């Protein structure tokens, strides 16, 4: 074993934990040939994210040793050797055990600009705890023009299944007067970079099962948000978004326009306008928030970080929100596109906007549909 391990220092013994491995990014392939994949993540749910084959479907740690499993849950590679490069990044090597012949594979850690912000220094987060613990969270980056004060309150406050965190960039004198927000904070920055700072290591905002990050120019109701979170939970989604009301004219991606024949559609793409993350999915993706100002390109990277799942990313047609303002009204669109292209290139993330299948909205019975490109979905 030479080529991809040249110049590295062998580590005598290293016992891994799942947490050690899940926050890193890797390049993967044989030791003596070009890599199979340039960006691989070991997801907290045990999936391997990256453009890999059936032999690298899942991962686990046994007695401090990383193992890859194939799609039949058979061990495919045991990584029993560890190395360090001059910058403190690891490489793991081991035998490929499938019957195609003896080979050695290597996982080589690659640098990432992402990860959790280390602390929330400088943030004054005002917390008003609710009487009853809720499992969902809305984190709204907003100013004085935010529409959230106009959201119809078509359910009672007691029936609300979500807390609200108001991340304000309003004028300082207009901050702190929201009557029902459980959290309020005033800080500067574009949407994702500000939320990266807010979702720092140890933040109380991680104490929720599902977290959505809407823009402040969306019109929806309190009941819409309850239903959105309930559908995510019911179908075990990791990343989702509501559909867009066809009455609106500001629809950047036609796939996001509401399709009334469906309760939800499984897709390859969820846009940055109002993503709904499971906690584990947000942990896997939040590092990208600190790598972009405009937010462009991040929503193309997220599916790659989650392993491009066929049945855990969806547009929820049962819930439609109205987008009221044109895209790019407040920033340099050409600069944002260039920034997005750089971000996608760094993660080897293509632009894919595909439908894989869905759950039909049928009064008599909820019927499933799969596109020809996703025969294995059901």
LINDA-V485215 format. One record per residue. NEAR is the number of other ideal C-beta (glycine too) atoms within 12 Angstrom. Layout:
near->[NEAR	NEAR]
//
This chain:
near->[25	15	19	29	28	15	16	27	19	19	22	10	12	24	17	27	18	22	12	19	33	30	24	31	36	39	33	42	32	30	32	17	16	15	26	30	31	24	37	39	49	41	34	28	25	23	31	42	40	35	25	35	21	18	30	36	28	28	40	30	25	18	13	20	27	43	36	43	28	24	18	12	16	19	26	33	40	28	39	28	29	31	31	21	22	10	14	14	24	31	40	44	36	30	25	30	23	23	11	13	10	14	23	28	42	41	46	38	30	27	19	28	20	32	25	28	30	14	14	26	15	16	30	17	29	21	20	18	14	21	11	14	16	28	22	35	41	43	47	42	40	37	26	19	20	30	24	37	23	18	29	17	21	16	18	12	21	14	17	31	33	43	36	38	42	41	45	38	28	27	14	15	10	19	23	20	18	26	14	25	34	33	37	30	38	30	31	21	26	30	38	42	29	35	45	39	32	46	44	28	21	17	33	25	40	25	22	34	28	40	45	46	43	41	42	34	30	38	29	40	25	28	22	35	41	32	32	42	36	27	34	41	24	19	31	22	37	40	46	48	43	41	44	36	26	19	16	26	15	26	25	25	27	17	29	36	28	30	28	17	19	31	36	43	45	40	42	36	38	45	43	39	39	41	46	49	43	35	28	31	38	37	33	38	48	40	36	46	43	29	33	41	27	31	41	35	33	44	43	35	46	48	42	40	45	39	37	36	35	28	29	35	47	44	47	44	35	34	38	33	43	32	35	25	21	15	26	17	14	19	20	15	18	13	17	26	22	18	27	32	22	23	37	28	19	27	38	24	34	20	23	24	22	24	30	34	33	35	31	22	25	15	9	7	10	19	17	23	24	21	20	12	16	24	11	14	24	16]
//
